[in-house]
Amino acid sequence: MTYIDNPKFIHNLWTHFEDNPDVYLLRTSKGYFEVDKNDSELFLKFRGLCTGHNSQSEISDKTGIPLDKISDIIKSLEEIECLRIESDINLITDDIIYDKMKTACEMWAEQLEDSHLFNDVIHGNHDINILKGLLLETYHYIKDFPDCIKAARDNTSNNRLKEKLDIYYNQEKGHEVFILSCLEKLGLSSEEVTTSIPLVSTQSLLNLIKDLFVKYPYSVALVARVIEADEYNEDIAIEIRNALENNLKIDRNCLDGLIEHMAIDYSLGHSNLIDEHHEFIKVSNIEDAHIILNRIHDIKHSFDIQKLEILDYYGHTGNYIPRQRVDFFGV
């Protein structure tokens, strides 16, 4: 089935850069494409109706955009294989599924890196409380993530995969101390940090990850491709330190623990687990592939939600920093 009359597209990401104002960069599983700014912005006006439930004529009626304009843009997107095609599932091999999953994870990793709150913070767009909040939520996330890996390990019967997951678990366990050292340099005590609780968004993010790992233990490697650092060098560390000093007016060494954690994670090559675990990623059931991809996409968006909650909670005057547990005696 194709979707040209009732348009529906494969996953498409549109980015507009200030240094090249005349074009948008379109990213799909088929590659990268430069699209004229006017065409891009016209498409984005009706993109939200391209769910497969509206015909081109209906889209034109609902938006007031001339039908010929809509048809021309959709035809152009069809030419670069952006239209969704539902092929015979009997022709879809394990390798085809693996390749598509890997490409999707690579796209979402890029998007997560580009939109990460840390970028805005070190450029001086937020105050010190947002930095503290980001580090606190990172502390809790890093502290609890190994339990998600253990849940995957405990729910697979494949002994070789168990061994691989044990290695990943042991390499990840205890890394929260690097973030704790940063928070202590920013004036928080160890007791304040360790007795605090994460935001609801951080808890939800971890629950989504753990639930996926329990049901599909091999998905650990797929998620790792999205969340683990795949780039680090000393220039990045210098850039972070300079940004702290110049933009936030704080000690350039206060995030050395975070930088060290980034360097260690990169050196361990966790973003490449998807290649190392290739033999375990055998998704013969297309319905399982649908579920896994949708959940990983949810996980990617959960980081976006966490970002919004960090800004809301830690940017709100009067909220407790760190966040406190509500217990019997506190009510």
Backbone torsions as a table, in degrees:
resi	resn	phi	psi	omega
1	MET	NA	134.7	174.5
2	THR	-114.9	166.4	-170.8
3	TYR	-127.2	47.2	-179.9
4	ILE	-84.4	-38.0	-179.7
5	ASP	-75.2	-44.3	173.6
6	ASN	-111.2	84.8	-164.8
7	PRO	-63.1	137.0	172.6
8	LYS	-149.8	139.4	-169.3
9	PHE	-118.7	160.8	168.0
10	ILE	-72.2	169.3	-174.8
11	HIS	-57.1	126.2	-177.5
12	ASN	-135.1	129.9	-177.7
13	LEU	-115.5	130.1	-176.2
14	TRP	-116.7	126.8	-177.8
15	THR	-129.2	137.5	180.0
16	HIS	-120.2	122.9	-177.6
17	PHE	-106.4	137.7	-177.4
18	GLU	-64.0	-30.0	-177.0
19	ASP	-79.5	-5.1	176.3
20	ASN	-140.9	72.9	-168.4
21	PRO	-70.3	-12.8	-174.0
22	ASP	-89.8	-6.6	-178.0
23	VAL	-137.1	157.5	168.6
24	TYR	-107.8	149.8	173.1
25	LEU	-99.7	120.7	178.1
26	LEU	-101.5	128.5	178.3
27	ARG	-118.4	122.8	173.0
28	THR	-132.2	179.6	177.7
29	SER	-67.2	-12.2	179.0
30	LYS	-88.4	-11.9	179.0
31	GLY	137.8	-159.5	-179.6
32	TYR	-112.0	140.4	-178.6
33	PHE	-139.7	138.3	172.7
34	GLU	-91.9	128.8	-177.4
35	VAL	-124.1	136.6	179.2
36	ASP	-51.8	137.9	-176.1
37	LYS	-56.7	-44.8	-177.3
38	ASN	-65.0	-43.2	177.9
39	ASP	-65.1	-40.3	-179.7
40	SER	-61.4	-47.8	-176.5
41	GLU	-70.2	-31.0	175.4
42	LEU	-67.9	-43.8	178.1
43	PHE	-60.9	-43.4	-177.9
44	LEU	-63.4	-22.5	177.8
45	LYS	-69.9	-28.2	179.6
46	PHE	-116.6	1.0	-179.2
47	ARG	-55.7	-37.9	-177.0
48	GLY	-64.0	-16.5	178.7
49	LEU	-95.3	-2.2	-177.0
50	CYS	-88.0	68.3	-177.4
51	THR	-107.7	1.4	-174.5
52	GLY	87.6	-4.8	-178.5
53	HIS	-101.9	-5.8	-178.8
54	ASN	-124.0	133.3	175.2
55	SER	-76.6	166.8	176.9
56	GLN	-58.4	-40.4	179.7
57	SER	-65.0	-41.2	179.0
58	GLU	-65.2	-38.5	177.6
59	ILE	-63.3	-41.6	178.5
60	SER	-62.7	-43.9	-179.8
61	ASP	-63.4	-39.6	-175.3
62	LYS	-76.3	-26.7	-175.3
63	THR	-107.4	-19.8	-175.1
64	GLY	79.6	5.3	177.9
65	ILE	-83.0	131.0	-178.4
66	PRO	-54.4	139.5	-177.1
67	LEU	-59.3	-38.0	-178.8
68	ASP	-65.5	-33.7	176.5
69	LYS	-65.2	-45.0	179.3
70	ILE	-61.6	-45.4	-178.6
71	SER	-63.0	-40.8	179.9
72	ASP	-62.8	-43.4	-178.6
73	ILE	-67.4	-42.5	179.9
74	ILE	-64.6	-39.3	177.8
75	LYS	-62.8	-40.0	178.6
76	SER	-63.9	-39.4	179.0
77	LEU	-71.0	-31.9	175.3
78	GLU	-63.9	-36.6	-178.0
79	GLU	-64.7	-26.6	177.6
80	ILE	-102.5	21.7	174.0
81	GLU	61.2	37.1	-179.6
82	CYS	-89.4	-17.5	179.1
83	LEU	-74.0	142.7	177.2
84	ARG	-68.3	136.6	175.1
85	ILE	-130.8	123.3	178.2
86	GLU	-99.4	102.4	-176.0
87	SER	-90.4	172.7	179.4
88	ASP	-63.2	120.2	-175.4
89	ILE	-65.3	-20.3	179.2
90	ASN	-70.8	-15.8	-179.6
91	LEU	-96.2	-1.2	-176.6
92	ILE	-93.5	114.0	-176.8
93	THR	-89.6	169.3	176.4
94	ASP	-58.3	-40.1	-178.3
95	ASP	-67.5	-36.9	176.8
96	ILE	-63.1	-43.3	178.7
97	ILE	-63.5	-45.8	179.7
98	TYR	-58.9	-47.0	-177.7
99	ASP	-62.1	-41.9	-179.5
100	LYS	-68.1	-40.6	177.9
101	MET	-62.2	-43.1	179.9
102	LYS	-62.5	-44.3	179.5
103	THR	-62.2	-42.9	179.1
104	ALA	-61.1	-44.0	-179.7
105	CYS	-64.4	-37.0	177.1
106	GLU	-64.9	-41.7	177.5
107	MET	-61.3	-46.3	-176.3
108	TRP	-71.0	-29.8	174.6
109	ALA	-64.4	-43.9	177.8
110	GLU	-60.6	-45.3	-178.2
111	GLN	-65.2	-41.3	179.8
112	LEU	-63.8	-40.5	178.9
113	GLU	-65.4	-42.6	-178.2
114	ASP	-66.5	-33.6	-173.8
115	SER	-100.3	7.0	-174.5
116	HIS	-64.2	138.2	-179.2
117	LEU	-58.9	-30.3	-178.7
118	PHE	-56.9	-36.0	179.7
119	ASN	-60.8	-45.2	-179.5
120	ASP	-66.8	-38.4	-176.7
121	VAL	-64.9	-50.4	-175.2
122	ILE	-71.8	-16.1	174.8
123	HIS	-85.7	4.3	173.9
124	GLY	83.2	19.4	-178.2
125	ASN	-83.7	-8.2	-179.1
126	HIS	-140.0	160.0	-177.3
127	ASP	-83.4	-178.9	-172.7
128	ILE	-65.4	-28.7	179.2
129	ASN	-64.7	-33.5	177.7
130	ILE	-68.6	-38.4	175.9
131	LEU	-62.5	-45.0	177.8
132	LYS	-60.5	-43.3	-179.8
133	GLY	-63.1	-42.9	178.9
134	LEU	-61.7	-42.4	-179.9
135	LEU	-68.3	-38.5	178.5
136	LEU	-63.2	-44.4	179.8
137	GLU	-69.0	-33.7	175.8
138	THR	-66.5	-39.8	176.9
139	TYR	-56.4	-51.5	-177.7
140	HIS	-65.5	-40.1	179.7
141	TYR	-62.9	-47.6	-178.7
142	ILE	-67.5	-34.8	179.7
143	LYS	-65.9	-40.2	-173.2
144	ASP	-94.3	-16.4	-176.9
145	PHE	-59.8	-39.0	178.2
146	PRO	-57.1	-30.8	176.9
147	ASP	-64.0	-31.0	176.0
148	CYS	-66.6	-42.1	177.9
149	ILE	-62.9	-42.1	179.6
150	LYS	-62.7	-37.2	177.7
151	ALA	-61.9	-39.4	176.1
152	ALA	-64.7	-45.8	-179.3
153	ARG	-58.7	-40.7	-176.5
154	ASP	-76.3	-9.3	-176.1
155	ASN	-117.2	17.7	172.5
156	THR	-116.7	144.2	176.8
157	SER	-96.7	-1.4	-179.3
158	ASN	-84.6	110.0	-174.8
159	ASN	-65.1	-33.0	179.1
160	ARG	-69.5	-38.6	175.7
161	LEU	-67.2	-37.9	175.8
162	LYS	-55.0	-45.3	-179.0
163	GLU	-62.0	-43.2	179.2
164	LYS	-63.5	-42.1	-179.0
165	LEU	-70.7	-32.9	175.1
166	ASP	-61.2	-41.4	178.6
167	ILE	-62.0	-48.4	-179.5
168	TYR	-61.4	-43.5	179.3
169	TYR	-58.9	-48.9	-177.3
170	ASN	-67.1	-31.6	178.2
171	GLN	-73.3	-26.8	-178.1
172	GLU	-92.2	-25.6	-173.0
173	LYS	-66.5	133.9	175.1
174	GLY	87.8	1.8	-176.8
175	HIS	-72.0	-10.4	179.5
176	GLU	-63.8	-18.5	-179.8
177	VAL	-63.4	-29.4	178.9
178	PHE	-65.7	-38.6	-179.9
179	ILE	-76.0	-35.7	176.6
180	LEU	-58.2	-39.7	-179.5
181	SER	-64.0	-34.6	177.5
182	CYS	-67.1	-44.2	-178.8
183	LEU	-65.5	-35.1	176.8
184	GLU	-65.9	-37.1	177.3
185	LYS	-67.9	-22.8	178.2
186	LEU	-91.8	7.2	170.8
187	GLY	104.4	0.8	178.1
188	LEU	-92.9	144.8	178.5
189	SER	-85.1	161.0	177.9
190	SER	-59.1	-40.8	-178.9
191	GLU	-65.4	-39.8	178.4
192	GLU	-59.1	-43.4	-176.4
193	VAL	-72.2	-48.1	-172.8
194	THR	-71.4	-22.0	178.7
195	THR	-97.0	-0.6	179.6
196	SER	-79.4	168.7	177.5
197	ILE	-123.5	150.9	-179.2
198	PRO	-75.8	161.7	173.4
199	LEU	-63.2	159.6	179.1
200	VAL	-58.8	-38.0	-178.8
201	SER	-64.2	-36.7	178.0
202	THR	-68.3	-41.9	177.3
203	GLN	-63.4	-42.0	-179.5
204	SER	-64.9	-40.8	178.1
205	LEU	-58.3	-48.2	-179.7
206	LEU	-65.1	-37.4	178.5
207	ASN	-65.5	-39.7	176.9
208	LEU	-61.7	-44.2	-179.8
209	ILE	-63.9	-48.3	-177.9
210	LYS	-61.8	-42.3	-179.9
211	ASP	-60.4	-42.0	178.0
212	LEU	-65.2	-43.8	-178.2
213	PHE	-64.2	-36.8	178.9
214	VAL	-64.5	-43.8	-176.2
215	LYS	-77.2	-35.3	-177.0
216	TYR	-135.6	82.0	-175.2
217	PRO	-55.4	-31.7	180.0
218	TYR	-70.3	-12.6	179.9
219	SER	-69.7	-11.3	177.1
220	VAL	-53.4	-44.6	-177.8
221	ALA	-67.7	-33.5	178.3
222	LEU	-67.3	-46.4	179.7
223	VAL	-65.4	-37.2	178.6
224	ALA	-58.5	-35.3	179.4
225	ARG	-64.8	-27.5	-179.5
226	VAL	-83.4	-41.3	-167.9
227	ILE	-101.0	-19.4	-175.3
228	GLU	-88.6	145.9	-177.9
229	ALA	-65.6	131.2	176.1
230	ASP	-116.3	14.1	177.6
231	GLU	-150.4	131.4	173.5
232	TYR	-163.3	138.3	170.6
233	ASN	-156.7	172.4	-175.3
234	GLU	-65.5	-27.3	177.3
235	ASP	-62.5	-37.7	177.9
236	ILE	-64.3	-42.3	178.8
237	ALA	-62.3	-42.2	178.9
238	ILE	-65.0	-40.5	179.6
239	GLU	-62.1	-41.7	178.3
240	ILE	-63.6	-46.7	-178.5
241	ARG	-63.3	-41.9	178.7
242	ASN	-63.8	-38.9	-179.8
243	ALA	-65.6	-39.6	178.3
244	LEU	-61.1	-43.4	-177.0
245	GLU	-72.4	-43.6	-173.2
246	ASN	-86.2	-37.9	-174.3
247	ASN	-96.5	-37.2	-178.8
248	LEU	-101.1	-11.0	178.8
249	LYS	59.1	40.7	176.7
250	ILE	-124.8	169.1	-178.1
251	ASP	-52.2	126.3	-176.4
252	ARG	-65.5	-14.3	-178.3
253	ASN	-102.7	6.8	-172.5
254	CYS	-71.3	-17.6	178.1
255	LEU	-107.9	24.5	179.9
256	ASP	-59.9	-34.4	178.4
257	GLY	-63.4	-43.4	177.9
258	LEU	-64.0	-42.6	179.3
259	ILE	-62.7	-41.6	178.0
260	GLU	-63.2	-40.0	178.2
261	HIS	-63.6	-41.9	177.7
262	MET	-59.9	-43.4	-178.4
263	ALA	-65.2	-41.8	-179.7
264	ILE	-65.4	-47.7	-179.8
265	ASP	-59.0	-43.1	180.0
266	TYR	-63.8	-41.7	-178.4
267	SER	-65.8	-28.6	179.6
268	LEU	-78.6	-13.8	174.0
269	GLY	68.2	33.9	-176.2
270	HIS	-65.3	-26.5	178.3
271	SER	-68.5	-14.2	179.6
272	ASN	-96.8	6.6	178.2
273	LEU	-59.1	-28.1	-179.8
274	ILE	-60.5	-33.3	175.9
275	ASP	-78.8	-43.5	-178.3
276	GLU	-65.1	-29.5	-177.8
277	HIS	-100.1	15.8	-175.3
278	HIS	-51.8	-41.2	-175.5
279	GLU	-63.3	-22.8	-177.5
280	PHE	-90.9	-17.5	-175.7
281	ILE	-88.2	79.6	179.9
282	LYS	-115.8	95.8	-175.8
283	VAL	-106.7	85.6	-176.1
284	SER	-80.6	-19.4	-179.7
285	ASN	-97.3	117.7	-176.3
286	ILE	-63.1	-30.0	177.8
287	GLU	-64.1	-37.6	175.7
288	ASP	-63.6	-39.4	178.2
289	ALA	-62.2	-41.9	176.8
290	HIS	-58.3	-48.1	-176.7
291	ILE	-63.2	-45.7	-176.9
292	ILE	-64.9	-47.1	-179.3
293	LEU	-63.3	-42.1	179.6
294	ASN	-63.6	-40.6	-179.9
295	ARG	-68.0	-40.6	178.3
296	ILE	-64.5	-37.5	175.1
297	HIS	-63.0	-39.5	175.5
298	ASP	-61.6	-40.8	179.6
299	ILE	-62.8	-42.7	176.9
300	LYS	-59.0	-44.3	179.2
301	HIS	-71.1	-23.8	177.1
302	SER	-65.6	-31.5	173.7
303	PHE	-66.3	-35.7	176.2
304	ASP	-63.9	-41.7	178.6
305	ILE	-66.4	-40.1	177.4
306	GLN	-60.2	-41.6	177.9
307	LYS	-57.8	-46.1	-179.7
308	LEU	-64.4	-38.8	-178.8
309	GLU	-72.2	-35.2	175.5
310	ILE	-59.6	-46.6	179.8
311	LEU	-62.6	-40.1	-178.4
312	ASP	-71.1	-49.3	-174.0
313	TYR	-73.7	-52.4	-175.0
314	TYR	-77.9	-12.7	176.1
315	GLY	-94.6	-0.7	-176.2
316	HIS	-95.7	120.8	-178.9
317	THR	-60.7	130.1	176.6
318	GLY	101.2	-14.4	177.7
319	ASN	-73.4	146.4	-178.7
320	TYR	-70.9	131.0	176.3
321	ILE	-129.1	112.2	0.1
322	PRO	-70.1	164.0	180.0
323	ARG	-68.3	135.9	-174.2
324	GLN	-101.4	147.4	175.1
325	ARG	-72.3	139.7	173.1
326	VAL	-92.8	114.6	179.7
327	ASP	-118.8	-174.6	-175.8
328	PHE	-57.1	-41.4	-176.1
329	PHE	-80.3	-8.8	179.9
330	GLY	-94.1	2.6	-177.2
331	VAL	-114.1	NA	NA
